[in-house]
Amino acid sequence: MEATQRTIVLQTGRQTPADSLLRDLAAIEGIFIDARRLGTSFLGGGVASFILIAADNVNTSPLADALYQHLKRLKVRGDDDLVILLGGVINTTEEEVSFRDVRCRRHVSLKGKSQDEIKEILEEALAEAM
């Protein structure tokens, strides 16, 4: 990943696997995806993932669409969510990370957001990444 690229960090919920989201993201041209797994499971079961998305120029429309499609897949019971970590960084190159390896200025839940709201949040995240 080059220093000029802007990045967004996502955190997936613990119940809905990130596989389908990763496939949707992989179909978007011009972005680099680096998925990491949280190295622990939750007491109630499940695991979380962190997804780093990087690009020189990001078209937020297809990205917002992919995130919105994933939100429709979330399990309705429990605390499943998809979160953008504004100012997010992952401080390790390991595939398995802990919460202390991931830092952000603020996290924003996407659950219940429209595609337009998601696009606005993405634009804010990208503006911070400059």
Disulfide bonds with the S-S distance in Angstrom:
none
